[in-house]
């Protein structure tokens, strides 16, 4: 899990996080790798940046190749009376939930990204 916590609200109800997900191997319906489809979707590597000001250079390089993708989320905790361990568990649970939903959506959105025809 690659989780970056940005900020917790003063009332301890929410937390802002950045999740990084490894892009799975394989190709879409057009024969384009998922990594290349991600880069194409972002209009090229030069347009891929992180919301993190202190992102590791290796992570940013992986994002620019499409090997890693970033998702910024605000998580609402189930209670303000949670222990820190319970808060961390809810963040981890949300990571898995968001990762699964994110890739389900991207597999639909990018299914034919890069498809070309010769006009026939």
N, C-alpha and C positions, 0 to 999 in steps of 0.2 A: 504494500500500500504506500502510495506517495501522497501524503496529506500535508498541506501547509495551512496553519491556522493564522488568520489575519487579525481578527478582532472579535472579542466577546462583548455583547451589550452589557451596559452597566447593571441592568436588572437580571442578568444571567438567563434571559429567555432565548436568546439567539446567539449564533456564532457565524462569522463569515470565514469561509475556507476556500482554498484552491485545491482541487484534486487533479492529479496527473494520472493518466491511464496509458498503458502500453497498447499500441495499436496492433491488433492481431494480424498474423500472417494470412496470406491468401489473396484472392483476386475477386473483383466484383464481376457483374455480368458482361462487362465490356472487356474483360481480361486485364484490367488495370489493377495493380496491387492496391490494397486498402491504404497503404502509406502514401502512394502517389495520388490516390483519389482525395485524401485529406489535404495534401498540399495544393492540388488543383482547386479544391473547394475554397481554399483560403486565398486564391489568386496568386499563388507562388510563395516560395520560401521567404522572400524579402518582406512579405506582408504578415508573416507569422511572428508574433511577439507574446510575451507573458504579461499578466497583470502584476506579477511579482517584481518588485524593484531589485531584489537581491537574488534573482534566480541563478542557479549554478550554470556555468557556461556549457557543461555537458548536457544538462537538461534542455537548455535553449537550443543547442545544436540538434538534439533528438527531436524537438518540436519542429524545427525547420526542415527536417527530412521526413516528417510524418510518422516517425516511430513512436512519438509521444504526443498526446493531446491533452489540453487543459480545459478544465471546467470550473468556473467560480460559482459557488453556491452559498446561500444563507440557510442555515439549519435552525429550526425551532425545536428547542429541547422539550421533552415530554413533561418536565416539571422544573421549577426553580429550586427545588429541594434536592437535586441530584448531588451525589458526590462527584469529585473530579474524575474518578475511575468510570462512573456511570456516564458522565458527559463524553469522555473519550470513546466509550463503547458505542454511544449513539452516533458519534461522528463516524466511526468505522462502519457501523451498519448503514449509514447514509451513503458512505463512499461506495459500498457494494451495490446498493440500490441504484444510485445515480450512474455507476459504471454500466450496469446491465441495461438500464433504460437508454443511456447515451448511445451504446453500440447497437441496440435494437433500432433506434431512430436513424443512426448514420447508415446502417445497412440498407435501409429503405431509401433515404435521401440520396445516397451516393451509388445506388445499385448500377446505374448506367453512366456514371461520370466517366468521360473520356471516350464514349462510343463515337465511332466515325463510320461513315459510309462513303463509298466511291460514287454515289449518285445513281446507282442502278436500282 
